């Protein structure tokens, strides 16, 4: 991890991430432009990638949709609503992938993993129920 030179724009990006759960780069760009109207989309992408590579934020890549960014760098899991696309943090207590669990199933060593659950969030379920009533 290398020390990044201080930047007001980078700090604004980090601040935006602390207040907004799992935004896309475009959403970060729109939010940061409120404080820095001249910031470019390229600057936002470059800073998000630098912060991610430096371990200061997480870059979340999902099979569907754009990458999202997370200020929470602690290991945790995600739930994606198939209806609205919102991404939620999940907190499972005892989900651990130990090397012994995979020794027979995989031809090598597990170095990283992620758990993504898909479904419908409670807000979308509520809307569906009101619509059907």
C-alpha positions as CSV (number, residue, x, y, z in Angstrom):
1,X,0.0,0.0,0.0
2,X,1.5,3.3,-1.1
3,X,0.8,6.6,0.5
4,X,-1.3,8.7,-1.9
5,X,-0.6,12.5,-2.1
6,X,-3.3,14.5,-0.5
7,X,-6.0,15.8,-2.8
8,X,-9.2,17.7,-2.0
9,X,-11.1,15.9,-4.7
10,X,-10.0,12.5,-3.4
11,X,-11.1,13.5,0.1
12,X,-14.5,14.5,-1.4
13,X,-14.8,11.1,-3.0
14,X,-14.0,9.3,0.2
15,X,-16.5,11.6,2.1
16,X,-19.1,10.8,-0.5
17,X,-18.5,7.1,-0.1
18,X,-19.0,7.3,3.7
19,X,-22.4,8.8,3.2
20,X,-23.7,6.8,0.2
21,X,-23.8,3.0,0.2
22,X,-22.3,1.2,-2.8
23,X,-22.5,4.0,-5.4
24,X,-21.3,3.6,-9.0
25,X,-18.5,5.8,-10.4
26,X,-21.1,7.9,-12.2
27,X,-23.0,8.4,-8.9
28,X,-19.8,9.4,-7.2
29,X,-19.0,11.8,-10.0
30,X,-22.5,13.5,-9.8
31,X,-22.1,13.8,-6.0
32,X,-18.6,15.2,-6.0
33,X,-19.5,17.7,-8.7
34,X,-21.6,19.5,-6.2
35,X,-18.5,20.5,-4.3
36,X,-16.1,20.5,-7.3
37,X,-18.0,21.5,-10.4
38,X,-14.8,21.2,-12.6
39,X,-14.0,17.7,-11.6
40,X,-13.9,15.3,-14.6
41,X,-15.3,11.8,-14.8
42,X,-11.8,10.6,-15.6
43,X,-10.5,12.1,-12.3
44,X,-13.2,10.4,-10.4
45,X,-12.5,7.0,-12.0
46,X,-8.7,7.4,-11.5
47,X,-9.1,8.3,-7.8
48,X,-11.6,5.4,-7.2
49,X,-9.2,3.0,-8.8
50,X,-6.2,4.4,-6.8
51,X,-8.2,4.2,-3.5
52,X,-9.2,0.7,-4.3
53,X,-5.7,-0.5,-5.2
54,X,-4.4,1.2,-2.0
55,X,-7.0,-0.7,0.1
56,X,-8.8,2.4,1.3
57,X,-12.1,1.4,-0.3
58,X,-13.5,-1.7,-1.9
59,X,-14.3,-2.0,-5.6
60,X,-17.3,-4.3,-6.0
61,X,-17.6,-6.1,-9.3
62,X,-20.8,-7.9,-9.9
63,X,-21.8,-10.1,-12.8
64,X,-24.6,-7.7,-13.8
65,X,-24.3,-3.9,-13.8
66,X,-21.5,-1.5,-13.2
67,X,-18.8,-1.7,-10.6
68,X,-19.7,-0.2,-7.2
69,X,-17.6,1.2,-4.5
70,X,-17.7,0.6,-0.8
71,X,-16.0,2.5,2.0
72,X,-16.2,-0.5,4.3
73,X,-13.1,-2.5,3.7
74,X,-13.8,-5.1,6.4
75,X,-14.7,-8.6,5.0
76,X,-18.5,-8.7,4.4
77,X,-21.1,-9.9,2.0
78,X,-23.7,-8.3,-0.2
79,X,-27.4,-8.6,-1.2
80,X,-28.6,-7.3,-4.5
81,X,-32.2,-6.5,-5.1
82,X,-33.2,-7.8,-8.6
83,X,-36.0,-5.3,-8.7
84,X,-34.4,-1.9,-7.9
85,X,-30.7,-2.8,-8.2
86,X,-29.8,-1.6,-4.7
87,X,-26.9,-3.2,-3.0
88,X,-27.1,-3.9,0.8
89,X,-24.4,-5.1,3.2
90,X,-25.0,-8.5,4.8
91,X,-23.7,-9.5,8.2
92,X,-23.3,-13.3,8.5
93,X,-21.6,-14.4,11.7
94,X,-20.3,-17.8,11.0
95,X,-19.6,-18.0,7.3
96,X,-16.0,-18.8,6.9
97,X,-14.2,-20.6,4.1
98,X,-11.4,-22.6,5.7
99,X,-8.6,-24.2,3.6
100,X,-9.7,-27.7,4.9
101,X,-13.2,-27.1,3.6
102,X,-11.9,-26.8,0.0
103,X,-8.9,-29.1,0.0
104,X,-10.8,-31.9,-1.8
105,X,-13.1,-29.8,-3.9
106,X,-10.5,-27.4,-5.5
107,X,-7.3,-28.0,-7.2
108,X,-5.5,-25.2,-5.3
109,X,-5.5,-22.8,-2.4
110,X,-8.4,-20.3,-1.9
111,X,-7.0,-16.8,-1.5
112,X,-10.2,-14.8,-1.6
113,X,-13.9,-15.3,-2.0
114,X,-17.2,-13.3,-1.9
115,X,-20.8,-14.1,-1.2
116,X,-23.5,-12.3,-3.1
117,X,-27.2,-13.0,-2.4
118,X,-29.8,-12.0,-4.9
119,X,-33.5,-11.4,-4.2
120,X,-36.1,-8.7,-3.6
121,X,-35.5,-6.1,-0.9
122,X,-38.2,-5.3,1.6
123,X,-39.0,-1.9,0.0
124,X,-39.7,-3.5,-3.4
125,X,-41.8,-6.3,-1.7
126,X,-43.9,-3.6,0.0
127,X,-44.4,-1.8,-3.4
128,X,-45.4,-5.1,-5.0
129,X,-47.9,-5.8,-2.2
130,X,-49.5,-2.4,-2.4
131,X,-49.7,-2.6,-6.2
132,X,-51.4,-6.0,-6.0
133,X,-53.9,-4.9,-3.2
